[in-house]
Amino acid sequence: MGSTSDWPTMEHAARTLEDFGLAWEAEVVSAHRTPDKLYSYAESARSRGLKCIIAGAGGAAHLPGMTAAITDLPVLGVPVESKALKGMDSLLSIVQMPGGIPTATFAIGKAGAINAALFAVSMIAGEDPALLEKLEAFRRNQRDTVKAAELPPLTDA
């Protein structure tokens, strides 16, 4: 993530990966304040065993795109909600990558962090039958929960 202030959003990605039993790491790497750290982190990611990078950033949100420019691993961008523009600035910064530098972009905030982690699980599950079973069970549980949902009766107002 680009800043420690992004952790309340990005911890949802970490928790989701944890729930699936996947190893993960969290690091503050700012595209603007620590470009050398960004370069070494992204350049060494594959050799350190990473399968993808979930990069969360707010405001100008250059971290996901710059990471994608450095590594050939899939980069999953999570726009972090900003105070000034409620995360629209972050979303547009991440989603508007030029052709040739792909960066997957998810929803602003918590939902985006969770979905980025689930997307990572889906990518990795193609090579891991046990993880695929966990993902299938997760999806079955979601379907069953919706199917079992009942609305409360109308109350007198």
C-alpha positions as a Markdown table, in Angstrom:
| # | Residue | x | y | z |
|---|---|---|---|---|
| 1 | Met | 0.0 | 0.0 | 0.0 |
| 2 | Gly | 1.1 | 3.5 | -0.6 |
| 3 | Ser | 0.7 | 4.7 | 3.0 |
| 4 | Thr | -0.1 | 3.4 | 6.5 |
| 5 | Ser | -3.4 | 5.2 | 6.2 |
| 6 | Asp | -4.4 | 2.7 | 3.5 |
| 7 | Trp | -4.2 | -0.3 | 5.9 |
| 8 | Pro | -7.8 | 0.0 | 7.2 |
| 9 | Thr | -8.9 | -0.8 | 3.6 |
| 10 | Met | -6.1 | -3.2 | 2.7 |
| 11 | Glu | -6.4 | -5.3 | 5.8 |
| 12 | His | -9.6 | -6.7 | 4.3 |
| 13 | Ala | -7.5 | -8.2 | 1.5 |
| 14 | Ala | -5.0 | -9.6 | 4.0 |
| 15 | Arg | -7.8 | -11.1 | 6.1 |
| 16 | Thr | -9.4 | -12.7 | 3.0 |
| 17 | Leu | -6.1 | -14.2 | 1.9 |
| 18 | Glu | -5.6 | -15.4 | 5.5 |
| 19 | Asp | -9.0 | -17.0 | 5.6 |
| 20 | Phe | -8.0 | -19.1 | 2.5 |
| 21 | Gly | -4.7 | -20.1 | 4.1 |
| 22 | Leu | -2.6 | -18.2 | 1.6 |
| 23 | Ala | 0.7 | -16.6 | 2.6 |
| 24 | Trp | 0.8 | -12.8 | 2.1 |
| 25 | Glu | 2.9 | -9.8 | 3.0 |
| 26 | Ala | 2.0 | -6.2 | 3.6 |
| 27 | Glu | 4.4 | -3.4 | 2.9 |
| 28 | Val | 4.2 | 0.4 | 2.7 |
| 29 | Val | 5.7 | 1.3 | -0.6 |
| 30 | Ser | 5.0 | 4.8 | -1.9 |
| 31 | Ala | 5.3 | 5.4 | -5.7 |
| 32 | His | 6.0 | 9.1 | -4.9 |
| 33 | Arg | 8.0 | 9.1 | -1.6 |
| 34 | Thr | 10.0 | 5.8 | -2.0 |
| 35 | Pro | 10.4 | 5.1 | -5.7 |
| 36 | Asp | 13.6 | 3.2 | -5.1 |
| 37 | Lys | 11.9 | 0.9 | -2.7 |
| 38 | Leu | 9.0 | 0.4 | -5.1 |
| 39 | Tyr | 11.4 | -0.5 | -7.9 |
| 40 | Ser | 13.3 | -3.1 | -5.8 |
| 41 | Tyr | 10.1 | -4.5 | -4.3 |
| 42 | Ala | 8.4 | -5.0 | -7.7 |
| 43 | Glu | 11.5 | -6.2 | -9.5 |
| 44 | Ser | 12.2 | -8.9 | -6.9 |
| 45 | Ala | 8.6 | -10.0 | -6.3 |
| 46 | Arg | 8.6 | -13.1 | -8.6 |
| 47 | Ser | 12.0 | -14.3 | -7.3 |
| 48 | Arg | 10.6 | -13.9 | -3.7 |
| 49 | Gly | 7.7 | -16.3 | -4.6 |
| 50 | Leu | 4.9 | -13.9 | -5.1 |
| 51 | Lys | 2.2 | -14.9 | -7.5 |
| 52 | Cys | 0.5 | -11.5 | -7.8 |
| 53 | Ile | 0.6 | -8.1 | -6.1 |
| 54 | Ile | -2.5 | -6.4 | -4.7 |
| 55 | Ala | -1.6 | -2.7 | -4.6 |
| 56 | Gly | -3.8 | -0.3 | -2.8 |
| 57 | Ala | -3.4 | 3.4 | -3.1 |
| 58 | Gly | -5.4 | 6.6 | -2.6 |
| 59 | Gly | -5.4 | 10.0 | -4.3 |
| 60 | Ala | -3.1 | 10.1 | -7.3 |
| 61 | Ala | -2.8 | 6.3 | -6.8 |
| 62 | His | 0.2 | 5.6 | -8.9 |
| 63 | Leu | 1.4 | 2.6 | -7.0 |
| 64 | Pro | -0.6 | -0.1 | -8.9 |
| 65 | Gly | 0.3 | 1.2 | -12.3 |
| 66 | Met | 4.0 | 1.9 | -11.5 |
| 67 | Thr | 4.2 | -1.6 | -10.0 |
| 68 | Ala | 2.7 | -3.1 | -13.1 |
| 69 | Ala | 5.3 | -1.2 | -15.2 |
| 70 | Ile | 8.1 | -2.9 | -13.3 |
| 71 | Thr | 7.0 | -6.5 | -12.7 |
| 72 | Asp | 5.4 | -9.0 | -15.1 |
| 73 | Leu | 3.3 | -10.4 | -12.2 |
| 74 | Pro | -0.4 | -9.6 | -12.3 |
| 75 | Val | -1.1 | -6.4 | -10.4 |
| 76 | Leu | -4.5 | -6.0 | -8.8 |
| 77 | Gly | -5.3 | -2.3 | -8.0 |
| 78 | Val | -7.5 | -1.3 | -5.1 |
| 79 | Pro | -8.5 | 2.3 | -5.0 |
| 80 | Val | -8.5 | 3.6 | -1.5 |
| 81 | Glu | -11.2 | 6.1 | -0.6 |
| 82 | Ser | -9.8 | 9.6 | -0.4 |
| 83 | Lys | -11.2 | 12.5 | 1.6 |
| 84 | Ala | -11.4 | 15.0 | -1.2 |
| 85 | Leu | -13.0 | 13.0 | -3.9 |
| 86 | Lys | -14.3 | 9.8 | -2.0 |
| 87 | Gly | -11.9 | 7.6 | -4.0 |
| 88 | Met | -13.0 | 8.6 | -7.5 |
| 89 | Asp | -9.5 | 10.1 | -8.0 |
| 90 | Ser | -7.9 | 6.8 | -6.9 |
| 91 | Leu | -10.2 | 4.8 | -9.1 |
| 92 | Leu | -9.6 | 6.9 | -12.2 |
| 93 | Ser | -5.8 | 6.9 | -11.6 |
| 94 | Ile | -5.7 | 3.1 | -11.4 |
| 95 | Val | -8.2 | 2.3 | -14.2 |
| 96 | Gln | -6.7 | 4.6 | -16.8 |
| 97 | Met | -3.5 | 2.7 | -17.5 |
| 98 | Pro | -2.2 | 2.9 | -21.1 |
| 99 | Gly | -2.4 | -0.1 | -23.3 |
| 100 | Gly | 0.5 | -2.5 | -22.7 |
| 101 | Ile | 0.6 | -2.0 | -18.9 |
| 102 | Pro | -2.3 | -4.0 | -17.6 |
| 103 | Thr | -3.5 | -3.3 | -14.1 |
| 104 | Ala | -6.7 | -5.0 | -12.9 |
| 105 | Thr | -8.9 | -2.4 | -11.0 |
| 106 | Phe | -11.4 | -3.2 | -8.4 |
| 107 | Ala | -14.1 | -1.3 | -6.5 |
| 108 | Ile | -13.2 | 1.6 | -4.2 |
| 109 | Gly | -12.5 | 0.6 | -0.6 |
| 110 | Lys | -13.3 | -2.5 | 1.4 |
| 111 | Ala | -15.3 | -4.3 | -1.3 |
| 112 | Gly | -12.4 | -3.8 | -3.7 |
| 113 | Ala | -9.8 | -5.1 | -1.3 |
| 114 | Ile | -11.9 | -8.2 | -0.6 |
| 115 | Asn | -12.6 | -8.8 | -4.3 |
| 116 | Ala | -8.9 | -8.3 | -5.2 |
| 117 | Ala | -8.0 | -11.0 | -2.7 |
| 118 | Leu | -10.7 | -13.3 | -4.0 |
| 119 | Phe | -9.4 | -12.7 | -7.6 |
| 120 | Ala | -5.9 | -13.6 | -6.4 |
| 121 | Val | -7.3 | -16.8 | -4.8 |
| 122 | Ser | -9.1 | -17.6 | -8.1 |
| 123 | Met | -5.8 | -17.2 | -10.1 |
| 124 | Ile | -3.8 | -19.3 | -7.7 |
| 125 | Ala | -6.5 | -22.0 | -7.3 |
| 126 | Gly | -6.0 | -23.0 | -10.9 |
| 127 | Glu | -2.7 | -24.6 | -9.8 |
| 128 | Asp | -3.8 | -25.8 | -6.3 |
| 129 | Pro | -6.7 | -28.3 | -6.1 |
| 130 | Ala | -7.1 | -27.9 | -2.3 |
| 131 | Leu | -7.4 | -24.1 | -2.7 |
| 132 | Leu | -9.9 | -24.6 | -5.5 |
| 133 | Glu | -12.0 | -26.7 | -3.1 |
| 134 | Lys | -11.9 | -23.9 | -0.5 |
| 135 | Leu | -12.9 | -21.4 | -3.1 |
| 136 | Glu | -15.8 | -23.6 | -4.4 |
| 137 | Ala | -17.0 | -24.1 | -0.8 |
| 138 | Phe | -16.8 | -20.3 | -0.2 |
| 139 | Arg | -19.0 | -19.7 | -3.3 |
| 140 | Arg | -21.4 | -22.5 | -2.3 |
| 141 | Asn | -21.8 | -20.9 | 1.1 |
| 142 | Gln | -22.5 | -17.5 | -0.5 |
| 143 | Arg | -25.2 | -19.0 | -2.8 |
| 144 | Asp | -26.7 | -21.0 | 0.1 |
| 145 | Thr | -26.9 | -17.9 | 2.3 |
| 146 | Val | -28.7 | -16.0 | -0.4 |
| 147 | Lys | -31.1 | -18.8 | -1.1 |
| 148 | Ala | -31.9 | -19.2 | 2.6 |
| 149 | Ala | -32.5 | -15.5 | 3.1 |
| 150 | Glu | -36.0 | -14.5 | 4.3 |
| 151 | Leu | -37.3 | -11.0 | 4.5 |
| 152 | Pro | -39.0 | -10.0 | 7.8 |
| 153 | Pro | -42.8 | -9.5 | 7.6 |
| 154 | Leu | -44.1 | -6.0 | 7.2 |
| 155 | Thr | -44.6 | -4.1 | 10.4 |
| 156 | Asp | -47.4 | -1.7 | 11.2 |
| 157 | Ala | -46.1 | 1.8 | 10.8 |
